[in-house]
Amino acid sequence: MTRFGELVSRLGDRLPREQPHRLIPVWTIAGGVTSLDAYVATRVVELVVHADDLAVSAGLPPLSIPDDAAACAIEVFVAMARHRSGDLTVIRAFTRRERAPSGALRVL
């Protein structure tokens, strides 16, 4: 746990100094790259979703997700839903469920 704490501390010091649009390689896509800010957002999504999965599977109460992490994950999910379903479908899913296809907001 000490090493993890040290890594988190170093990352907390380093990330604010990095250029958010700097391109970094995506190892799962041949020749693929993404911006640092998009990459970090996807890691936040993974942490939030998998931490909740672990809590549920262990029978623990729901986690308290930091506001910034929740906002980041929700922003990614809404962007994914817009890309997949279109703006009008997403608007309807939020406001007029009877006019939106079932699962319009489900992105994972």
ZABASE-353467 format. One line per 4 residues: number of its first residue (from 1); their letters; for each residue x, y, z of N, C-alpha, C, O. Coordinates in nm, 3 decimals. Layout:
N
NUM	A	X,Y,Z,X,Y,Z,X,Y,Z,X,Y,Z; ...
***
This chain:
108
1	MTRF	0.082,-0.119,0.000,0.000,0.000,0.000,0.087,0.126,0.000,0.046,0.229,-0.054; 0.204,0.119,0.058,0.292,0.235,0.061,0.333,0.274,-0.081,0.330,0.392,-0.116; 0.370,0.175,-0.162,0.409,0.203,-0.300,0.295,0.267,-0.378,0.316,0.361,-0.455; 0.173,0.215,-0.359,0.057,0.272,-0.426,0.039,0.418,-0.387,0.018,0.503,-0.474
5	GELV	0.048,0.448,-0.260,0.036,0.586,-0.213,0.141,0.677,-0.274,0.113,0.792,-0.309; 0.262,0.626,-0.287,0.370,0.704,-0.349,0.340,0.731,-0.496,0.361,0.842,-0.545; 0.291,0.630,-0.566,0.257,0.647,-0.708,0.144,0.748,-0.726,0.150,0.832,-0.816; 0.043,0.740,-0.642,-0.068,0.835,-0.650,-0.018,0.976,-0.625,-0.059,1.070,-0.693
9	SRLG	0.069,0.992,-0.528,0.124,1.123,-0.496,0.205,1.180,-0.614,0.190,1.296,-0.649; 0.290,1.095,-0.673,0.370,1.140,-0.788,0.281,1.178,-0.905,0.305,1.277,-0.973; 0.178,1.098,-0.929,0.087,1.127,-1.039,0.011,1.257,-1.012,-0.010,1.337,-1.104; -0.030,1.278,-0.889,-0.099,1.402,-0.852,-0.013,1.525,-0.872,-0.064,1.632,-0.904
13	DRLP	0.117,1.510,-0.854,0.210,1.621,-0.879,0.234,1.641,-1.028,0.246,1.754,-1.075; 0.242,1.531,-1.103,0.282,1.538,-1.243,0.168,1.576,-1.338,0.188,1.658,-1.428; 0.050,1.518,-1.320,-0.058,1.540,-1.416,-0.092,1.687,-1.442,-0.110,1.724,-1.558; -0.100,1.771,-1.339,-0.134,1.911,-1.367,-0.031,1.984,-1.454,-0.063,2.086,-1.514
17	REQP	0.091,1.932,-1.462,0.194,1.996,-1.543,0.198,1.944,-1.686,0.266,2.001,-1.771; 0.125,1.838,-1.714,0.123,1.779,-1.848,0.028,1.856,-1.940,-0.068,1.918,-1.895; 0.057,1.850,-2.070,-0.030,1.910,-2.170,-0.150,1.816,-2.192,-0.129,1.700,-2.229; -0.273,1.861,-2.170,-0.388,1.771,-2.178,-0.412,1.712,-2.316,-0.469,1.603,-2.328
21	HRLI	-0.370,1.780,-2.420,-0.395,1.730,-2.556,-0.275,1.656,-2.613,-0.273,1.621,-2.731; -0.174,1.633,-2.529,-0.057,1.556,-2.574,-0.103,1.417,-2.613,-0.178,1.353,-2.540; -0.057,1.370,-2.728,-0.098,1.238,-2.775,-0.013,1.130,-2.711,0.109,1.142,-2.698; -0.080,1.024,-2.672,-0.013,0.908,-2.614,-0.059,0.784,-2.688,-0.171,0.781,-2.739
25	PVWT	0.025,0.681,-2.695,-0.013,0.560,-2.769,-0.122,0.481,-2.697,-0.130,0.478,-2.574; -0.205,0.419,-2.777,-0.306,0.326,-2.727,-0.260,0.189,-2.771,-0.264,0.155,-2.889; -0.218,0.110,-2.677,-0.153,-0.018,-2.708,-0.248,-0.120,-2.768,-0.204,-0.211,-2.837; -0.377,-0.106,-2.744,-0.472,-0.205,-2.794,-0.513,-0.182,-2.939,-0.582,-0.264,-2.998
29	IAGG	-0.471,-0.069,-2.996,-0.503,-0.036,-3.136,-0.372,-0.011,-3.209,-0.297,0.079,-3.172; -0.345,-0.089,-3.311,-0.220,-0.073,-3.386,-0.210,0.069,-3.440,-0.295,0.114,-3.517; -0.105,0.140,-3.399,-0.084,0.278,-3.442,-0.178,0.378,-3.379,-0.177,0.495,-3.417; -0.260,0.335,-3.285,-0.360,0.423,-3.225,-0.301,0.519,-3.123,-0.206,0.487,-3.053
33	VTSL	-0.358,0.638,-3.117,-0.320,0.738,-3.017,-0.447,0.804,-2.963,-0.552,0.802,-3.027; -0.435,0.862,-2.847,-0.543,0.940,-2.789,-0.480,1.053,-2.709,-0.361,1.048,-2.676; -0.559,1.154,-2.679,-0.506,1.264,-2.598,-0.495,1.219,-2.452,-0.568,1.130,-2.407; -0.405,1.282,-2.381,-0.386,1.248,-2.240,-0.514,1.268,-2.161,-0.550,1.185,-2.078
37	DAYV	-0.585,1.379,-2.186,-0.708,1.404,-2.110,-0.814,1.297,-2.138,-0.885,1.257,-2.046; -0.826,1.251,-2.262,-0.921,1.145,-2.294,-0.878,1.013,-2.229,-0.961,0.937,-2.179; -0.749,0.987,-2.231,-0.697,0.863,-2.171,-0.725,0.861,-2.020,-0.772,0.760,-1.966; -0.697,0.971,-1.954,-0.720,0.978,-1.809,-0.870,0.963,-1.779,-0.907,0.896,-1.683
41	ATRV	-0.955,1.023,-1.862,-1.100,1.011,-1.840,-1.144,0.865,-1.849,-1.227,0.822,-1.770; -1.088,0.790,-1.944,-1.126,0.649,-1.955,-1.077,0.568,-1.834,-1.142,0.473,-1.794; -0.964,0.606,-1.778,-0.914,0.537,-1.659,-1.004,0.568,-1.539,-1.029,0.481,-1.456; -1.052,0.692,-1.530,-1.144,0.728,-1.421,-1.272,0.645,-1.433,-1.323,0.594,-1.333
45	VELV	-1.325,0.632,-1.555,-1.445,0.551,-1.577,-1.420,0.409,-1.528,-1.503,0.352,-1.456; -1.308,0.351,-1.566,-1.277,0.214,-1.524,-1.271,0.203,-1.372,-1.326,0.109,-1.314; -1.205,0.297,-1.308,-1.194,0.292,-1.162,-1.330,0.302,-1.094,-1.359,0.227,-1.001; -1.413,0.395,-1.141,-1.545,0.415,-1.080,-1.632,0.291,-1.099,-1.693,0.242,-1.005
49	VHAD	-1.637,0.241,-1.223,-1.724,0.126,-1.252,-1.676,0.001,-1.180,-1.756,-0.070,-1.119; -1.546,-0.027,-1.186,-1.496,-0.150,-1.125,-1.494,-0.143,-0.972,-1.512,-0.245,-0.905; -1.473,-0.026,-0.916,-1.481,-0.013,-0.770,-1.623,-0.041,-0.723,-1.644,-0.105,-0.620; -1.722,0.007,-0.799,-1.861,-0.022,-0.764,-1.889,-0.171,-0.779,-1.955,-0.230,-0.694
53	DLAV	-1.839,-0.233,-0.887,-1.856,-0.378,-0.906,-1.800,-0.455,-0.787,-1.863,-0.547,-0.736; -1.680,-0.417,-0.744,-1.618,-0.486,-0.631,-1.698,-0.469,-0.503,-1.716,-0.565,-0.428; -1.745,-0.348,-0.478,-1.824,-0.322,-0.356,-1.951,-0.407,-0.357,-1.986,-0.467,-0.255; -2.019,-0.412,-0.470,-2.142,-0.490,-0.479,-2.112,-0.638,-0.460,-2.182,-0.706,-0.384
57	SAGL	-2.009,-0.688,-0.529,-1.979,-0.831,-0.519,-1.932,-0.871,-0.380,-1.947,-0.987,-0.340; -1.875,-0.777,-0.305,-1.830,-0.806,-0.169,-1.939,-0.778,-0.065,-1.917,-0.798,0.055; -2.056,-0.733,-0.112,-2.165,-0.707,-0.019,-2.146,-0.581,0.064,-2.205,-0.568,0.171; -2.065,-0.489,0.014,-2.039,-0.364,0.086,-2.144,-0.259,0.047,-2.206,-0.270,-0.059
61	PPLS	-2.162,-0.159,0.131,-2.255,-0.051,0.094,-2.202,0.026,-0.027,-2.083,0.019,-0.058; -2.290,0.098,-0.096,-2.245,0.175,-0.212,-2.130,0.268,-0.175,-2.126,0.325,-0.066; -2.038,0.282,-0.269,-1.922,0.368,-0.246,-1.960,0.515,-0.255,-2.056,0.552,-0.323; -1.884,0.595,-0.188,-1.895,0.740,-0.203,-1.793,0.780,-0.310,-1.673,0.777,-0.285
65	IPDD	-1.842,0.816,-0.426,-1.755,0.852,-0.538,-1.726,1.002,-0.530,-1.820,1.081,-0.517; -1.600,1.041,-0.538,-1.570,1.185,-0.537,-1.645,1.257,-0.650,-1.659,1.203,-0.760; -1.692,1.377,-0.622,-1.771,1.453,-0.720,-1.699,1.466,-0.854,-1.761,1.450,-0.959; -1.570,1.496,-0.852,-1.496,1.513,-0.977,-1.491,1.385,-1.058,-1.501,1.388,-1.181
69	AAAC	-1.475,1.271,-0.991,-1.470,1.143,-1.061,-1.607,1.109,-1.118,-1.617,1.061,-1.231; -1.713,1.133,-1.041,-1.848,1.107,-1.090,-1.879,1.195,-1.211,-1.933,1.147,-1.310; -1.845,1.324,-1.203,-1.870,1.416,-1.315,-1.794,1.372,-1.439,-1.848,1.377,-1.550; -1.671,1.330,-1.422,-1.590,1.283,-1.534,-1.654,1.162,-1.599,-1.668,1.157,-1.721
73	AIEV	-1.693,1.063,-1.518,-1.754,0.941,-1.572,-1.886,0.972,-1.643,-1.911,0.921,-1.752; -1.968,1.054,-1.583,-2.097,1.089,-1.644,-2.075,1.161,-1.775,-2.148,1.136,-1.872; -1.978,1.251,-1.781,-1.947,1.322,-1.906,-1.906,1.224,-2.017,-1.949,1.237,-2.131; -1.824,1.126,-1.982,-1.783,1.025,-2.080,-1.904,0.944,-2.126,-1.921,0.920,-2.245
77	FVAM	-1.990,0.902,-2.032,-2.106,0.821,-2.068,-2.203,0.898,-2.158,-2.255,0.842,-2.254; -2.227,1.025,-2.127,-2.317,1.104,-2.211,-2.257,1.122,-2.351,-2.329,1.114,-2.450; -2.127,1.146,-2.359,-2.063,1.159,-2.490,-2.075,1.029,-2.569,-2.100,1.031,-2.690; -2.060,0.916,-2.502,-2.074,0.787,-2.569,-2.218,0.766,-2.618,-2.239,0.720,-2.729
81	ARHR	-2.315,0.801,-2.534,-2.456,0.785,-2.573,-2.489,0.876,-2.690,-2.562,0.835,-2.781; -2.438,0.998,-2.690,-2.462,1.091,-2.802,-2.404,1.036,-2.930,-2.467,1.043,-3.035; -2.284,0.983,-2.923,-2.218,0.928,-3.041,-2.295,0.807,-3.094,-2.314,0.792,-3.215; -2.337,0.722,-3.003,-2.404,0.598,-3.043,-2.548,0.620,-3.088,-2.592,0.561,-3.186
85	SGDL	-2.622,0.706,-3.017,-2.765,0.716,-3.041,-2.811,0.847,-3.103,-2.922,0.854,-3.156; -2.727,0.950,-3.098,-2.767,1.080,-3.151,-2.824,1.169,-3.041,-2.877,1.122,-2.940; -2.810,1.299,-3.064,-2.851,1.396,-2.962,-2.999,1.389,-2.926,-3.033,1.389,-2.808; -3.086,1.384,-3.027,-3.229,1.384,-2.997,-3.269,1.262,-2.915,-3.351,1.274,-2.823
89	TVIR	-3.213,1.147,-2.946,-3.245,1.026,-2.869,-3.200,1.040,-2.724,-3.272,1.000,-2.633; -3.082,1.098,-2.702,-3.033,1.118,-2.566,-3.121,1.218,-2.491,-3.154,1.198,-2.375; -3.158,1.327,-2.558,-3.246,1.425,-2.495,-3.378,1.359,-2.456,-3.428,1.380,-2.346; -3.433,1.281,-2.546,-3.558,1.212,-2.516,-3.541,1.110,-2.403,-3.631,1.094,-2.320
93	AFTR	-3.429,1.043,-2.399,-3.405,0.945,-2.292,-3.402,1.013,-2.156,-3.445,0.954,-2.056; -3.353,1.135,-2.151,-3.350,1.209,-2.025,-3.486,1.270,-1.990,-3.519,1.286,-1.872; -3.565,1.305,-2.092,-3.685,1.383,-2.065,-3.817,1.317,-2.101,-3.918,1.345,-2.037; -3.818,1.230,-2.202,-3.941,1.167,-2.249,-3.915,1.020,-2.277,-3.905,0.978,-2.393
97	RERA	-3.906,0.945,-2.172,-3.870,0.803,-2.183,-3.957,0.730,-2.285,-3.910,0.640,-2.354; -4.084,0.768,-2.295,-4.174,0.699,-2.388,-4.137,0.722,-2.535,-4.181,0.647,-2.622; -4.056,0.825,-2.563,-4.015,0.854,-2.701,-3.875,0.802,-2.734,-3.831,0.811,-2.849; -3.805,0.750,-2.636,-3.667,0.704,-2.657,-3.663,0.552,-2.660,-3.739,0.486,-2.588
101	PSGA	-3.577,0.497,-2.742,-3.564,0.351,-2.743,-3.514,0.300,-2.607,-3.439,0.368,-2.537; -3.555,0.182,-2.572,-3.509,0.120,-2.449,-3.357,0.109,-2.451,-3.300,0.068,-2.553; -3.291,0.144,-2.344,-3.146,0.133,-2.336,-3.070,0.243,-2.407,-2.950,0.228,-2.431; -3.136,0.354,-2.441,-3.069,0.460,-2.515,-2.948,0.518,-2.440,-2.853,0.565,-2.501
105	LRVL	-2.954,0.513,-2.308,-2.843,0.568,-2.230,-2.744,0.461,-2.186,-2.640,0.494,-2.128; -2.772,0.336,-2.212,-2.679,0.230,-2.173,-2.562,0.229,-2.271,-2.581,0.210,-2.391; -2.442,0.251,-2.220,-2.327,0.265,-2.308,-2.221,0.157,-2.287,-2.133,0.140,-2.372; -2.226,0.086,-2.179,-2.128,-0.022,-2.154,-2.199,-0.155,-2.146,-2.134,-0.258,-2.126
***
